[in-house]
Amino acid sequence: MAAAVAKVPALISSAVAQARPKFAIFMKYAKVELAPPKLSEIPQIKAGIAKLLSSAKSGAWKQQTVKQATLNTLVGAEVIFWFYIGECIGKRHFVGYDV
Amino acid sequence: MSDLPYGPPVRVSPLIRFGRWSFLGLGVAYGAFHQNRLSKKEAKLREIEAREKVVKDAKLKEERERAAAG
């Protein structure tokens, strides 16, 4: 048991050494894909929201192909799921509230 | 850039990124706010229950003594 416990720091350092280049690759993707929007992109965001609202009003959303509609639904569902992930973080409990 | 294992990173539209981060922030805020509200309500209920518990314990003790004597 003492020998196994003594090996733990060596295991941790080797795991960290292995994970470092993989983490660097993850950061390269994350900087482009997961980055929060910059202030300079606000007009694009406003244009996107306006396009969504106008297409909802004019009924143009019914003219999508089924494939486009499926993809848009999945993306929209993922964006909404982040709210519930945030709620779990805010209430500091996974299922339900801990009173 | 060309040595990444999954190809070049996808340029996610700023609207989607804005939506994700803003929903995350709103969720954290709502979770913390609701947790606070519910825990305050629960604290009040616990106080009321503690007060009633004293009365209930006294009544139960009385009934047990009556049952043991009778």
Backbone of each chain as nested JSON, in Angstrom:
{
  "chains": [
    {"id": "A", "residues": [
      {"number": 1, "name": "MET", "atoms": {"N": [0.851, -1.212, 0.0], "CA": [0.0, 0.0, 0.0], "C": [0.87, 1.24, 0.0]}},
      {"number": 2, "name": "ALA", "atoms": {"N": [1.947, 1.209, 0.827], "CA": [2.836, 2.376, 0.901], "C": [3.531, 2.577, -0.438]}},
      {"number": 3, "name": "ALA", "atoms": {"N": [3.877, 1.475, -1.096], "CA": [4.56, 1.583, -2.391], "C": [3.616, 2.191, -3.429]}},
      {"number": 4, "name": "ALA", "atoms": {"N": [2.312, 1.797, -3.385], "CA": [1.36, 2.349, -4.353], "C": [1.15, 3.84, -4.098]}},
      {"number": 5, "name": "VAL", "atoms": {"N": [1.023, 4.2, -2.792], "CA": [0.811, 5.616, -2.473], "C": [2.023, 6.429, -2.87]}},
      {"number": 6, "name": "ALA", "atoms": {"N": [3.225, 5.842, -2.716], "CA": [4.44, 6.597, -3.055], "C": [4.518, 6.842, -4.546]}},
      {"number": 7, "name": "LYS", "atoms": {"N": [3.845, 5.96, -5.347], "CA": [3.924, 6.134, -6.801], "C": [2.978, 7.215, -7.296]}},
      {"number": 8, "name": "VAL", "atoms": {"N": [2.022, 7.659, -6.454], "CA": [0.976, 8.579, -6.937], "C": [1.551, 9.88, -7.5]}},
      {"number": 9, "name": "PRO", "atoms": {"N": [2.5, 10.58, -6.811], "CA": [3.016, 11.828, -7.418], "C": [3.671, 11.6, -8.775]}},
      {"number": 10, "name": "ALA", "atoms": {"N": [4.378, 10.449, -8.92], "CA": [4.994, 10.165, -10.215], "C": [3.918, 9.969, -11.276]}},
      {"number": 11, "name": "LEU", "atoms": {"N": [2.808, 9.266, -10.892], "CA": [1.716, 9.05, -11.852], "C": [1.103, 10.378, -12.265]}},
      {"number": 12, "name": "ILE", "atoms": {"N": [0.871, 11.235, -11.248], "CA": [0.222, 12.526, -11.543], "C": [1.102, 13.339, -12.487]}},
      {"number": 13, "name": "SER", "atoms": {"N": [2.419, 13.379, -12.193], "CA": [3.281, 14.219, -13.041], "C": [3.351, 13.651, -14.447]}},
      {"number": 14, "name": "SER", "atoms": {"N": [3.346, 12.3, -14.581], "CA": [3.392, 11.751, -15.933], "C": [2.072, 11.994, -16.656]}},
      {"number": 15, "name": "ALA", "atoms": {"N": [0.943, 11.948, -15.919], "CA": [-0.354, 12.228, -16.55], "C": [-0.4, 13.675, -17.03]}},
      {"number": 16, "name": "VAL", "atoms": {"N": [0.106, 14.588, -16.166], "CA": [0.102, 16.006, -16.563], "C": [0.993, 16.216, -17.769]}},
      {"number": 17, "name": "ALA", "atoms": {"N": [2.154, 15.548, -17.778], "CA": [3.077, 15.717, -18.907], "C": [2.46, 15.196, -20.188]}},
      {"number": 18, "name": "GLN", "atoms": {"N": [1.646, 14.115, -20.078], "CA": [0.998, 13.602, -21.284], "C": [-0.129, 14.521, -21.727]}},
      {"number": 19, "name": "ALA", "atoms": {"N": [-0.833, 15.118, -20.759], "CA": [-2.016, 15.902, -21.092], "C": [-1.649, 17.27, -21.644]}},
      {"number": 20, "name": "ARG", "atoms": {"N": [-0.434, 17.767, -21.336], "CA": [-0.116, 19.147, -21.724], "C": [-0.212, 19.399, -23.211]}},
      {"number": 21, "name": "PRO", "atoms": {"N": [0.406, 18.578, -24.101], "CA": [0.246, 18.883, -25.535], "C": [-1.202, 18.742, -25.985]}},
      {"number": 22, "name": "LYS", "atoms": {"N": [-1.95, 17.743, -25.417], "CA": [-3.354, 17.599, -25.815], "C": [-4.139, 18.831, -25.381]}},
      {"number": 23, "name": "PHE", "atoms": {"N": [-3.828, 19.342, -24.188], "CA": [-4.514, 20.546, -23.734], "C": [-4.192, 21.725, -24.632]}},
      {"number": 24, "name": "ALA", "atoms": {"N": [-2.943, 21.777, -25.127], "CA": [-2.578, 22.873, -26.032], "C": [-3.393, 22.804, -27.317]}},
      {"number": 25, "name": "ILE", "atoms": {"N": [-3.58, 21.59, -27.833], "CA": [-4.39, 21.43, -29.053], "C": [-5.825, 21.859, -28.768]}},
      {"number": 26, "name": "PHE", "atoms": {"N": [-6.361, 21.434, -27.591], "CA": [-7.732, 21.822, -27.23], "C": [-7.852, 23.343, -27.176]}},
      {"number": 27, "name": "MET", "atoms": {"N": [-6.82, 24.007, -26.589], "CA": [-6.895, 25.467, -26.48], "C": [-6.902, 26.108, -27.853]}},
      {"number": 28, "name": "LYS", "atoms": {"N": [-6.177, 25.5, -28.832], "CA": [-6.154, 26.078, -30.181], "C": [-7.547, 26.056, -30.797]}},
      {"number": 29, "name": "TYR", "atoms": {"N": [-8.282, 24.939, -30.582], "CA": [-9.655, 24.877, -31.103], "C": [-10.56, 25.8, -30.316]}},
      {"number": 30, "name": "ALA", "atoms": {"N": [-10.36, 25.805, -28.967], "CA": [-11.293, 26.553, -28.117], "C": [-11.207, 28.046, -28.396]}},
      {"number": 31, "name": "LYS", "atoms": {"N": [-9.987, 28.545, -28.729], "CA": [-9.865, 29.991, -28.945], "C": [-10.706, 30.436, -30.133]}},
      {"number": 32, "name": "VAL", "atoms": {"N": [-10.946, 29.549, -31.11], "CA": [-11.755, 29.958, -32.267], "C": [-13.216, 29.581, -32.067]}},
      {"number": 33, "name": "GLU", "atoms": {"N": [-13.456, 28.37, -31.508], "CA": [-14.826, 27.872, -31.522], "C": [-15.605, 28.256, -30.278]}},
      {"number": 34, "name": "LEU", "atoms": {"N": [-14.924, 28.264, -29.088], "CA": [-15.67, 28.47, -27.846], "C": [-15.503, 29.872, -27.291]}},
      {"number": 35, "name": "ALA", "atoms": {"N": [-14.803, 30.739, -28.03], "CA": [-14.499, 32.041, -27.446], "C": [-15.77, 32.859, -27.293]}},
      {"number": 36, "name": "PRO", "atoms": {"N": [-15.894, 33.653, -26.217], "CA": [-17.036, 34.554, -26.123], "C": [-16.96, 35.615, -27.22]}},
      {"number": 37, "name": "PRO", "atoms": {"N": [-18.11, 36.13, -27.674], "CA": [-18.085, 37.065, -28.799], "C": [-17.416, 38.38, -28.413]}},
      {"number": 38, "name": "LYS", "atoms": {"N": [-16.664, 38.944, -29.36], "CA": [-15.955, 40.198, -29.102], "C": [-16.919, 41.363, -29.316]}},
      {"number": 39, "name": "LEU", "atoms": {"N": [-16.512, 42.536, -28.788], "CA": [-17.366, 43.716, -28.967], "C": [-17.513, 44.067, -30.435]}},
      {"number": 40, "name": "SER", "atoms": {"N": [-16.456, 43.774, -31.242], "CA": [-16.518, 44.161, -32.655], "C": [-17.526, 43.312, -33.417]}},
      {"number": 41, "name": "GLU", "atoms": {"N": [-17.993, 42.197, -32.805], "CA": [-18.925, 41.326, -33.53], "C": [-20.373, 41.639, -33.212]}},
      {"number": 42, "name": "ILE", "atoms": {"N": [-20.611, 42.675, -32.398], "CA": [-21.983, 42.984, -31.992], "C": [-22.877, 43.295, -33.191]}},
      {"number": 43, "name": "PRO", "atoms": {"N": [-22.445, 44.083, -34.198], "CA": [-23.358, 44.315, -35.341], "C": [-23.755, 43.03, -36.048]}},
      {"number": 44, "name": "GLN", "atoms": {"N": [-22.792, 42.063, -36.143], "CA": [-23.154, 40.793, -36.758], "C": [-24.239, 40.089, -35.945]}},
      {"number": 45, "name": "ILE", "atoms": {"N": [-24.096, 40.161, -34.594], "CA": [-25.076, 39.496, -33.728], "C": [-26.44, 40.137, -33.915]}},
      {"number": 46, "name": "LYS", "atoms": {"N": [-26.457, 41.501, -33.973], "CA": [-27.738, 42.183, -34.145], "C": [-28.364, 41.797, -35.473]}},
      {"number": 47, "name": "ALA", "atoms": {"N": [-27.521, 41.728, -36.535], "CA": [-28.055, 41.355, -37.846], "C": [-28.617, 39.945, -37.813]}},
      {"number": 48, "name": "GLY", "atoms": {"N": [-27.921, 39.047, -37.102], "CA": [-28.395, 37.67, -37.019], "C": [-29.736, 37.577, -36.321]}},
      {"number": 49, "name": "ILE", "atoms": {"N": [-29.884, 38.325, -35.198], "CA": [-31.153, 38.298, -34.47], "C": [-32.261, 38.873, -35.342]}},
      {"number": 50, "name": "ALA", "atoms": {"N": [-31.94, 39.98, -36.075], "CA": [-32.955, 40.588, -36.944], "C": [-33.385, 39.614, -38.022]}},
      {"number": 51, "name": "LYS", "atoms": {"N": [-32.406, 38.857, -38.553], "CA": [-32.747, 37.882, -39.601], "C": [-33.674, 36.808, -39.037]}},
      {"number": 52, "name": "LEU", "atoms": {"N": [-33.355, 36.337, -37.808], "CA": [-34.201, 35.312, -37.183], "C": [-35.625, 35.818, -37.024]}},
      {"number": 53, "name": "LEU", "atoms": {"N": [-35.753, 37.063, -36.471], "CA": [-37.096, 37.588, -36.202], "C": [-37.853, 37.792, -37.508]}},
      {"number": 54, "name": "SER", "atoms": {"N": [-37.161, 38.322, -38.542], "CA": [-37.874, 38.601, -39.793], "C": [-38.296, 37.304, -40.461]}},
      {"number": 55, "name": "SER", "atoms": {"N": [-37.452, 36.274, -40.359], "CA": [-37.843, 35.018, -40.987], "C": [-38.979, 34.365, -40.219]}},
      {"number": 56, "name": "ALA", "atoms": {"N": [-39.034, 34.601, -38.887], "CA": [-40.146, 34.043, -38.122], "C": [-41.438, 34.775, -38.466]}},
      {"number": 57, "name": "LYS", "atoms": {"N": [-41.351, 36.121, -38.651], "CA": [-42.559, 36.896, -38.963], "C": [-43.073, 36.574, -40.353]}},
      {"number": 58, "name": "SER", "atoms": {"N": [-42.165, 36.495, -41.346], "CA": [-42.632, 36.372, -42.727], "C": [-42.965, 34.941, -43.086]}},
      {"number": 59, "name": "GLY", "atoms": {"N": [-42.719, 34.0, -42.194], "CA": [-43.026, 32.613, -42.519], "C": [-41.986, 31.967, -43.41]}},
      {"number": 60, "name": "ALA", "atoms": {"N": [-40.814, 32.602, -43.555], "CA": [-39.783, 32.021, -44.415], "C": [-39.184, 30.772, -43.785]}},
      {"number": 61, "name": "TRP", "atoms": {"N": [-39.41, 30.603, -42.462], "CA": [-38.837, 29.422, -41.818], "C": [-39.531, 28.146, -42.273]}},
      {"number": 62, "name": "LYS", "atoms": {"N": [-40.71, 28.285, -42.898], "CA": [-41.377, 27.08, -43.384], "C": [-40.802, 26.622, -44.717]}},
      {"number": 63, "name": "GLN", "atoms": {"N": [-39.991, 27.499, -45.362], "CA": [-39.455, 27.15, -46.672], "C": [-38.113, 26.464, -46.575]}},
      {"number": 64, "name": "GLN", "atoms": {"N": [-37.662, 26.133, -45.327], "CA": [-36.379, 25.442, -45.221], "C": [-36.531, 24.008, -45.676]}},
      {"number": 65, "name": "THR", "atoms": {"N": [-35.387, 23.412, -46.048], "CA": [-35.427, 21.96, -46.255], "C": [-35.467, 21.291, -44.884]}},
      {"number": 66, "name": "VAL", "atoms": {"N": [-35.903, 20.037, -44.87], "CA": [-36.011, 19.313, -43.596], "C": [-34.64, 19.193, -42.958]}},
      {"number": 67, "name": "LYS", "atoms": {"N": [-33.604, 19.031, -43.811], "CA": [-32.254, 18.875, -43.25], "C": [-31.826, 20.152, -42.538]}},
      {"number": 68, "name": "GLN", "atoms": {"N": [-32.082, 21.315, -43.207], "CA": [-31.717, 22.576, -42.564], "C": [-32.493, 22.762, -41.262]}},
      {"number": 69, "name": "ALA", "atoms": {"N": [-33.782, 22.402, -41.303], "CA": [-34.605, 22.589, -40.107], "C": [-34.088, 21.726, -38.969]}},
      {"number": 70, "name": "THR", "atoms": {"N": [-33.704, 20.48, -39.285], "CA": [-33.173, 19.603, -38.227], "C": [-31.915, 20.197, -37.623]}},
      {"number": 71, "name": "LEU", "atoms": {"N": [-30.989, 20.648, -38.503], "CA": [-29.742, 21.2, -37.98], "C": [-30.014, 22.423, -37.12]}},
      {"number": 72, "name": "ASN", "atoms": {"N": [-30.919, 23.313, -37.596], "CA": [-31.204, 24.514, -36.811], "C": [-31.836, 24.154, -35.472]}},
      {"number": 73, "name": "THR", "atoms": {"N": [-32.705, 23.125, -35.49], "CA": [-33.324, 22.716, -34.216], "C": [-32.272, 22.215, -33.244]}},
      {"number": 74, "name": "LEU", "atoms": {"N": [-31.319, 21.398, -33.76], "CA": [-30.297, 20.859, -32.864], "C": [-29.439, 21.968, -32.282]}},
      {"number": 75, "name": "VAL", "atoms": {"N": [-29.048, 22.925, -33.141], "CA": [-28.21, 24.015, -32.648], "C": [-28.979, 24.84, -31.616]}},
      {"number": 76, "name": "GLY", "atoms": {"N": [-30.257, 25.134, -31.911], "CA": [-31.057, 25.907, -30.972], "C": [-31.226, 25.179, -29.655]}},
      {"number": 77, "name": "ALA", "atoms": {"N": [-31.453, 23.853, -29.731], "CA": [-31.602, 23.075, -28.494], "C": [-30.316, 23.129, -27.683]}},
      {"number": 78, "name": "GLU", "atoms": {"N": [-29.159, 23.041, -28.343], "CA": [-27.902, 23.08, -27.604], "C": [-27.723, 24.417, -26.912]}},
      {"number": 79, "name": "VAL", "atoms": {"N": [-28.09, 25.511, -27.603], "CA": [-27.937, 26.825, -26.994], "C": [-28.824, 26.941, -25.758]}},
      {"number": 80, "name": "ILE", "atoms": {"N": [-30.065, 26.368, -25.843], "CA": [-30.964, 26.46, -24.694], "C": [-30.463, 25.591, -23.551]}},
      {"number": 81, "name": "PHE", "atoms": {"N": [-29.834, 24.426, -23.881], "CA": [-29.35, 23.548, -22.808], "C": [-28.328, 24.245, -21.943]}},
      {"number": 82, "name": "TRP", "atoms": {"N": [-27.535, 25.203, -22.504], "CA": [-26.531, 25.884, -21.694], "C": [-27.185, 26.63, -20.539]}},
      {"number": 83, "name": "PHE", "atoms": {"N": [-28.452, 27.061, -20.703], "CA": [-29.142, 27.71, -19.581], "C": [-29.26, 26.761, -18.404]}},
      {"number": 84, "name": "TYR", "atoms": {"N": [-29.624, 25.499, -18.708], "CA": [-29.828, 24.55, -17.606], "C": [-28.508, 24.15, -16.972]}},
      {"number": 85, "name": "ILE", "atoms": {"N": [-27.43, 24.098, -17.806], "CA": [-26.117, 23.832, -17.22], "C": [-25.736, 24.977, -16.286]}},
      {"number": 86, "name": "GLY", "atoms": {"N": [-25.997, 26.226, -16.715], "CA": [-25.728, 27.374, -15.855], "C": [-26.541, 27.313, -14.58]}},
      {"number": 87, "name": "GLU", "atoms": {"N": [-27.796, 26.842, -14.687], "CA": [-28.626, 26.763, -13.484], "C": [-28.047, 25.755, -12.503]}},
      {"number": 88, "name": "CYS", "atoms": {"N": [-27.551, 24.608, -13.0], "CA": [-26.924, 23.625, -12.108], "C": [-25.708, 24.228, -11.419]}},
      {"number": 89, "name": "ILE", "atoms": {"N": [-24.931, 25.057, -12.164], "CA": [-23.769, 25.689, -11.547], "C": [-24.221, 26.683, -10.482]}},
      {"number": 90, "name": "GLY", "atoms": {"N": [-25.3, 27.425, -10.77], "CA": [-25.736, 28.45, -9.836], "C": [-26.324, 27.872, -8.573]}},
      {"number": 91, "name": "LYS", "atoms": {"N": [-27.071, 26.738, -8.706], "CA": [-27.648, 26.181, -7.494], "C": [-26.695, 25.217, -6.816]}},
      {"number": 92, "name": "ARG", "atoms": {"N": [-25.53, 24.947, -7.416], "CA": [-24.461, 24.125, -6.84], "C": [-24.978, 22.746, -6.461]}},
      {"number": 93, "name": "HIS", "atoms": {"N": [-25.874, 22.183, -7.29], "CA": [-26.392, 20.855, -7.044], "C": [-26.861, 20.334, -8.387]}},
      {"number": 94, "name": "PHE", "atoms": {"N": [-26.775, 19.051, -8.625], "CA": [-27.103, 18.577, -9.962], "C": [-28.589, 18.488, -10.201]}},
      {"number": 95, "name": "VAL", "atoms": {"N": [-29.278, 17.668, -9.362], "CA": [-30.707, 17.451, -9.584], "C": [-31.453, 18.127, -8.456]}},
      {"number": 96, "name": "GLY", "atoms": {"N": [-32.217, 19.141, -8.766], "CA": [-33.04, 19.776, -7.755], "C": [-32.23, 20.715, -6.882]}},
      {"number": 97, "name": "TYR", "atoms": {"N": [-32.904, 21.357, -5.971], "CA": [-32.296, 22.346, -5.109], "C": [-32.028, 21.743, -3.743]}},
      {"number": 98, "name": "ASP", "atoms": {"N": [-30.922, 22.144, -3.145], "CA": [-30.465, 21.534, -1.901], "C": [-30.837, 22.447, -0.748]}},
      {"number": 99, "name": "VAL", "atoms": {"N": [-32.106, 22.356, -0.25], "CA": [-32.485, 23.226, 0.865], "C": [-32.508, 22.405, 2.131]}}
    ]},
    {"id": "B", "residues": [
      {"number": 1, "name": "MET", "atoms": {"N": [-1.392, 25.403, -37.936], "CA": [-2.826, 25.221, -38.158], "C": [-3.106, 23.925, -38.889]}},
      {"number": 2, "name": "SER", "atoms": {"N": [-2.164, 23.518, -39.781], "CA": [-2.455, 22.338, -40.589], "C": [-2.106, 21.067, -39.833]}},
      {"number": 3, "name": "ASP", "atoms": {"N": [-1.489, 21.213, -38.639], "CA": [-1.094, 20.002, -37.941], "C": [-2.115, 19.605, -36.881]}},
      {"number": 4, "name": "LEU", "atoms": {"N": [-3.278, 20.301, -36.821], "CA": [-4.286, 19.939, -35.828], "C": [-4.94, 18.631, -36.231]}},
      {"number": 5, "name": "PRO", "atoms": {"N": [-5.245, 17.755, -35.257], "CA": [-5.715, 16.408, -35.628], "C": [-7.103, 16.385, -36.239]}},
      {"number": 6, "name": "TYR", "atoms": {"N": [-7.937, 17.392, -35.972], "CA": [-9.3, 17.346, -36.513], "C": [-9.511, 18.377, -37.597]}},
      {"number": 7, "name": "GLY", "atoms": {"N": [-8.428, 18.866, -38.198], "CA": [-8.572, 19.84, -39.246], "C": [-8.677, 21.236, -38.668]}},
      {"number": 8, "name": "PRO", "atoms": {"N": [-8.916, 22.228, -39.522], "CA": [-8.955, 23.607, -39.037], "C": [-10.188, 23.823, -38.15]}},
      {"number": 9, "name": "PRO", "atoms": {"N": [-10.094, 24.718, -37.157], "CA": [-11.245, 24.938, -36.277], "C": [-12.397, 25.595, -37.023]}},
      {"number": 10, "name": "VAL", "atoms": {"N": [-13.602, 25.228, -36.639], "CA": [-14.811, 25.736, -37.295], "C": [-15.058, 27.167, -36.821]}},
      {"number": 11, "name": "ARG", "atoms": {"N": [-15.416, 28.061, -37.76], "CA": [-15.716, 29.431, -37.338], "C": [-17.191, 29.477, -36.923]}},
      {"number": 12, "name": "VAL", "atoms": {"N": [-17.417, 29.349, -35.611], "CA": [-18.792, 29.364, -35.112], "C": [-19.323, 30.795, -35.214]}},
      {"number": 13, "name": "SER", "atoms": {"N": [-20.588, 30.935, -35.645], "CA": [-21.139, 32.279, -35.838], "C": [-21.211, 33.008, -34.502]}},
      {"number": 14, "name": "PRO", "atoms": {"N": [-20.951, 34.328, -34.504], "CA": [-20.948, 35.052, -33.226], "C": [-22.308, 35.035, -32.538]}},
      {"number": 15, "name": "LEU", "atoms": {"N": [-23.384, 34.91, -33.322], "CA": [-24.707, 34.854, -32.684], "C": [-24.829, 33.607, -31.811]}},
      {"number": 16, "name": "ILE", "atoms": {"N": [-24.332, 32.461, -32.33], "CA": [-24.421, 31.218, -31.557], "C": [-23.549, 31.314, -30.308]}},
      {"number": 17, "name": "ARG", "atoms": {"N": [-22.342, 31.892, -30.469], "CA": [-21.457, 31.998, -29.302], "C": [-22.037, 32.944, -28.273]}},
      {"number": 18, "name": "PHE", "atoms": {"N": [-22.611, 34.062, -28.75], "CA": [-23.252, 35.013, -27.84], "C": [-24.408, 34.338, -27.111]}},
      {"number": 19, "name": "GLY", "atoms": {"N": [-25.209, 33.553, -27.873], "CA": [-26.336, 32.861, -27.256], "C": [-25.872, 31.901, -26.177]}},
      {"number": 20, "name": "ARG", "atoms": {"N": [-24.831, 31.102, -26.484], "CA": [-24.358, 30.108, -25.517], "C": [-23.872, 30.759, -24.246]}},
      {"number": 21, "name": "TRP", "atoms": {"N": [-22.982, 31.768, -24.389], "CA": [-22.413, 32.383, -23.193], "C": [-23.483, 33.147, -22.419]}},
      {"number": 22, "name": "SER", "atoms": {"N": [-24.401, 33.816, -23.125], "CA": [-25.405, 34.587, -22.389], "C": [-26.376, 33.653, -21.669]}},
      {"number": 23, "name": "PHE", "atoms": {"N": [-26.763, 32.522, -22.304], "CA": [-27.639, 31.587, -21.62], "C": [-26.946, 30.984, -20.411]}},
      {"number": 24, "name": "LEU", "atoms": {"N": [-25.612, 30.723, -20.55], "CA": [-24.874, 30.179, -19.417], "C": [-24.891, 31.155, -18.258]}},
      {"number": 25, "name": "GLY", "atoms": {"N": [-24.603, 32.439, -18.569], "CA": [-24.595, 33.443, -17.507], "C": [-25.961, 33.608, -16.87]}},
      {"number": 26, "name": "LEU", "atoms": {"N": [-27.009, 33.667, -17.726], "CA": [-28.36, 33.804, -17.182], "C": [-28.724, 32.609, -16.316]}},
      {"number": 27, "name": "GLY", "atoms": {"N": [-28.291, 31.41, -16.743], "CA": [-28.593, 30.22, -15.965], "C": [-27.933, 30.249, -14.605]}},
      {"number": 28, "name": "VAL", "atoms": {"N": [-26.651, 30.656, -14.567], "CA": [-25.959, 30.734, -13.278], "C": [-26.675, 31.73, -12.372]}},
      {"number": 29, "name": "ALA", "atoms": {"N": [-27.02, 32.893, -12.941], "CA": [-27.685, 33.912, -12.128], "C": [-29.025, 33.404, -11.613]}},
      {"number": 30, "name": "TYR", "atoms": {"N": [-29.823, 32.766, -12.521], "CA": [-31.131, 32.292, -12.096], "C": [-31.005, 31.194, -11.06]}},
      {"number": 31, "name": "GLY", "atoms": {"N": [-30.021, 30.265, -11.242], "CA": [-29.839, 29.193, -10.283], "C": [-29.489, 29.729, -8.91]}},
      {"number": 32, "name": "ALA", "atoms": {"N": [-28.558, 30.685, -8.868], "CA": [-28.154, 31.237, -7.572], "C": [-29.322, 31.972, -6.924]}},
      {"number": 33, "name": "PHE", "atoms": {"N": [-30.065, 32.757, -7.72], "CA": [-31.19, 33.524, -7.188], "C": [-32.282, 32.611, -6.649]}},
      {"number": 34, "name": "HIS", "atoms": {"N": [-32.637, 31.575, -7.415], "CA": [-33.704, 30.681, -6.981], "C": [-33.279, 29.881, -5.762]}},
      {"number": 35, "name": "GLN", "atoms": {"N": [-32.001, 29.437, -5.734], "CA": [-31.479, 28.696, -4.583], "C": [-31.58, 29.548, -3.326]}},
      {"number": 36, "name": "ASN", "atoms": {"N": [-31.216, 30.837, -3.466], "CA": [-31.289, 31.741, -2.328], "C": [-32.724, 31.863, -1.828]}},
      {"number": 37, "name": "ARG", "atoms": {"N": [-33.653, 32.074, -2.773], "CA": [-35.062, 32.253, -2.428], "C": [-35.607, 31.017, -1.712]}},
      {"number": 38, "name": "LEU", "atoms": {"N": [-35.305, 29.812, -2.269], "CA": [-35.853, 28.589, -1.689], "C": [-35.235, 28.296, -0.331]}},
      {"number": 39, "name": "SER", "atoms": {"N": [-33.917, 28.582, -0.17], "CA": [-33.309, 28.26, 1.12], "C": [-33.835, 29.186, 2.204]}},
      {"number": 40, "name": "LYS", "atoms": {"N": [-34.179, 30.443, 1.837], "CA": [-34.77, 31.333, 2.851], "C": [-36.132, 30.81, 3.283]}},
      {"number": 41, "name": "LYS", "atoms": {"N": [-36.945, 30.365, 2.281], "CA": [-38.259, 29.814, 2.607], "C": [-38.113, 28.613, 3.522]}},
      {"number": 42, "name": "GLU", "atoms": {"N": [-37.105, 27.734, 3.206], "CA": [-36.928, 26.509, 3.979], "C": [-36.471, 26.832, 5.388]}},
      {"number": 43, "name": "ALA", "atoms": {"N": [-35.657, 27.87, 5.55], "CA": [-35.206, 28.241, 6.89], "C": [-36.396, 28.657, 7.741]}},
      {"number": 44, "name": "LYS", "atoms": {"N": [-37.326, 29.434, 7.126], "CA": [-38.515, 29.849, 7.895], "C": [-39.341, 28.63, 8.296]}},
      {"number": 45, "name": "LEU", "atoms": {"N": [-39.535, 27.699, 7.335], "CA": [-40.334, 26.503, 7.649], "C": [-39.687, 25.706, 8.766]}},
      {"number": 46, "name": "ARG", "atoms": {"N": [-38.334, 25.636, 8.746], "CA": [-37.659, 24.851, 9.781], "C": [-37.889, 25.465, 11.148]}},
      {"number": 47, "name": "GLU", "atoms": {"N": [-37.892, 26.815, 11.188], "CA": [-38.138, 27.48, 12.469], "C": [-39.521, 27.119, 12.991]}},
      {"number": 48, "name": "ILE", "atoms": {"N": [-40.531, 27.225, 12.087], "CA": [-41.899, 26.911, 12.508], "C": [-41.985, 25.479, 12.997]}},
      {"number": 49, "name": "GLU", "atoms": {"N": [-41.329, 24.55, 12.247], "CA": [-41.39, 23.14, 12.639], "C": [-40.722, 22.91, 13.977]}},
      {"number": 50, "name": "ALA", "atoms": {"N": [-39.608, 23.631, 14.231], "CA": [-38.915, 23.439, 15.52], "C": [-39.821, 23.859, 16.668]}},
      {"number": 51, "name": "ARG", "atoms": {"N": [-40.548, 24.967, 16.466], "CA": [-41.451, 25.399, 17.533], "C": [-42.571, 24.391, 17.751]}},
      {"number": 52, "name": "GLU", "atoms": {"N": [-43.165, 23.909, 16.621], "CA": [-44.265, 22.946, 16.757], "C": [-43.77, 21.639, 17.312]}},
      {"number": 53, "name": "LYS", "atoms": {"N": [-42.498, 21.297, 17.043], "CA": [-41.961, 20.02, 17.512], "C": [-41.995, 19.952, 19.042]}},
      {"number": 54, "name": "VAL", "atoms": {"N": [-41.701, 21.077, 19.687], "CA": [-41.714, 21.08, 21.157], "C": [-43.104, 20.697, 21.654]}},
      {"number": 55, "name": "VAL", "atoms": {"N": [-44.121, 21.341, 21.057], "CA": [-45.5, 21.048, 21.469], "C": [-45.852, 19.598, 21.18]}},
      {"number": 56, "name": "LYS", "atoms": {"N": [-45.487, 19.147, 19.954], "CA": [-45.829, 17.766, 19.575], "C": [-45.143, 16.763, 20.481]}},
      {"number": 57, "name": "ASP", "atoms": {"N": [-43.855, 17.016, 20.829], "CA": [-43.14, 16.076, 21.692], "C": [-43.806, 15.969, 23.047]}},
      {"number": 58, "name": "ALA", "atoms": {"N": [-44.238, 17.127, 23.551], "CA": [-44.886, 17.092, 24.865], "C": [-46.162, 16.266, 24.799]}},
      {"number": 59, "name": "LYS", "atoms": {"N": [-46.959, 16.48, 23.717], "CA": [-48.219, 15.724, 23.584], "C": [-47.956, 14.235, 23.461]}},
      {"number": 60, "name": "LEU", "atoms": {"N": [-46.94, 13.855, 22.624], "CA": [-46.632, 12.433, 22.441], "C": [-46.217, 11.798, 23.756]}},
      {"number": 61, "name": "LYS", "atoms": {"N": [-45.388, 12.539, 24.518], "CA": [-44.918, 12.003, 25.791], "C": [-46.108, 11.732, 26.71]}},
      {"number": 62, "name": "GLU", "atoms": {"N": [-47.031, 12.717, 26.706], "CA": [-48.214, 12.57, 27.547], "C": [-49.002, 11.317, 27.154]}},
      {"number": 63, "name": "GLU", "atoms": {"N": [-49.196, 11.131, 25.81], "CA": [-49.996, 9.983, 25.353], "C": [-49.304, 8.672, 25.672]}},
      {"number": 64, "name": "ARG", "atoms": {"N": [-47.953, 8.674, 25.549], "CA": [-47.239, 7.419, 25.839], "C": [-47.381, 7.066, 27.307]}},
      {"number": 65, "name": "GLU", "atoms": {"N": [-47.289, 8.118, 28.177], "CA": [-47.424, 7.833, 29.619], "C": [-48.813, 7.297, 29.929]}},
      {"number": 66, "name": "ARG", "atoms": {"N": [-49.837, 7.907, 29.271], "CA": [-51.201, 7.434, 29.485], "C": [-51.36, 5.996, 29.023]}},
      {"number": 67, "name": "ALA", "atoms": {"N": [-50.769, 5.665, 27.873], "CA": [-50.875, 4.297, 27.353], "C": [-50.142, 3.323, 28.256]}},
      {"number": 68, "name": "ALA", "atoms": {"N": [-48.989, 3.746, 28.797], "CA": [-48.23, 2.841, 29.653], "C": [-48.957, 2.612, 30.974]}},
      {"number": 69, "name": "ALA", "atoms": {"N": [-49.595, 3.691, 31.525], "CA": [-50.289, 3.554, 32.795], "C": [-51.601, 2.795, 32.617]}},
      {"number": 70, "name": "GLY", "atoms": {"N": [-52.311, 3.061, 31.541], "CA": [-53.641, 2.45, 31.311], "C": [-53.544, 1.136, 30.598]}}
    ]}
  ]
}
